[in-house]
Amino acid sequence: MAERITTARPYAKAIFALARNGNKLNETSAGLQRAAAVVVDPGVHALLGSPHVTAAQLAELVNGVAGAALDENSRNFVSLLAQNRRLGFLPEIVALFEQMKAEVENAVDVEVIAASKLTPDQESRYAAALQKKLGRQVRLHTKVDGSLMGGAVLKAGDLVIDGSIKGRLERLAVEMTA
């Protein structure tokens, strides 16, 4: 995984600089996410390493399926990736692009995995508390995982806050066996 990120980083920096200079961070982000979704499709992914498919054909396929979501710079970027046989790195490039975009916007994406669906009030309380703790604008992405039994797990980059009952029981079991 580290090798893939290392390979993807210069591409992500290049498209990010281009999007930022053109004041098109949101448009480029949306287009690249769409293109990455095309690339990870099993049917398309199988073609990436095929010697029977040219780089131009791959670029045309991805650009065609992504359609209007891609602006001219993003289409050229997809073509460059295809020529360099790096289309398979597009998901990592998008992840790095999104990290750079969040840094510029002073925002952080936080995944909240809760035992049950959160109410809008709970979501706003989580967002306010995290915004205060992290000092950044918070964008919540919620998921439900019934195996947590209660509480929630919050993930923001490397920070993980496990306030779930399942997590507490696991920590208690470790303490009791130590």
C-alpha positions, -999 to 999 in steps of 0.1 A, spaced: 0 0 0 28 24 8 43 19 -26 10 27 -43 7 59 -22 43 68 -31 36 63 -68 3 82 -66 16 113 -47 33 132 -75 2 127 -97 -21 139 -69 1 170 -63 1 178 -99 -37 176 -105 -43 194 -72 -20 223 -81 -38 225 -115 -72 225 -99 -63 250 -72 -47 274 -97 -79 272 -118 -101 276 -87 -118 243 -96 -111 221 -65 -147 210 -61 -153 203 -98 -120 184 -101 -127 165 -70 -161 153 -83 -147 144 -117 -118 124 -103 -141 106 -79 -163 96 -108 -133 85 -129 -120 64 -99 -154 47 -96 -151 37 -132 -115 24 -128 -125 2 -98 -154 -14 -117 -144 -51 -121 -150 -50 -158 -128 -19 -164 -102 -30 -138 -96 -62 -157 -87 -42 -188 -60 -21 -171 -33 -47 -174 -44 -61 -207 -19 -59 -236 -48 -60 -260 -61 -26 -249 -42 6 -258 -36 35 -234 -58 56 -257 -86 31 -256 -84 30 -218 -85 68 -216 -114 70 -240 -133 44 -220 -128 61 -186 -134 96 -200 -164 84 -218 -180 67 -189 -172 96 -165 -187 119 -190 -195 155 -181 -182 151 -146 -147 156 -160 -135 190 -172 -108 194 -198 -79 192 -173 -93 161 -157 -97 144 -191 -61 152 -200 -50 139 -166 -69 106 -172 -52 104 -206 -18 110 -190 -24 83 -164 -34 59 -191 -3 67 -212 19 60 -181 -1 29 -172 -12 44 -139 -50 44 -142 -51 17 -115 -36 43 -91 -66 66 -95 -83 57 -62 -51 65 -43 -46 97 -62 -82 108 -54 -76 100 -17 -45 121 -16 -63 149 -36 -91 149 -10 -66 151 19 -49 182 2 -83 197 -5 -94 193 31 -62 208 44 -67 239 22 -103 242 33 -93 236 70 -118 207 71 -117 171 82 -138 142 72 -150 122 102 -165 88 99 -190 81 127 -199 44 131 -228 41 155 -248 12 169 -280 28 156 -290 56 132 -281 90 147 -306 117 150 -299 152 135 -294 165 170 -268 138 178 -250 145 145 -248 182 153 -235 176 188 -208 152 175 -199 178 148 -197 206 173 -176 186 198 -152 174 171 -149 209 156 -139 222 190 -114 193 196 -98 193 162 -100 231 154 -113 224 119 -146 223 100 -160 188 104 -178 168 77 -196 138 92 -201 106 73 -223 82 94 -226 44 92 -246 20 113 -230 -11 128 -253 -30 152 -224 -51 165 -212 -21 185 -241 -28 209 -242 9 218 -222 41 215 -201 50 185 -166 49 170 -152 82 155 -125 81 129 -107 113 117 -75 104 98 -52 87 124 -74 97 153 -98 70 165 -122 75 194 -139 43 204 -169 51 226 -187 19 218 -199 -7 243 -182 -34 222 -149 -15 225 -153 -10 262 -159 -47 267 -129 -56 247 -107 -32 267 -121 -46 299 -113 -82 288 -77 -72 280 -74 -56 314 -88 -86 332 -64 -110 314 -33 -88 320 
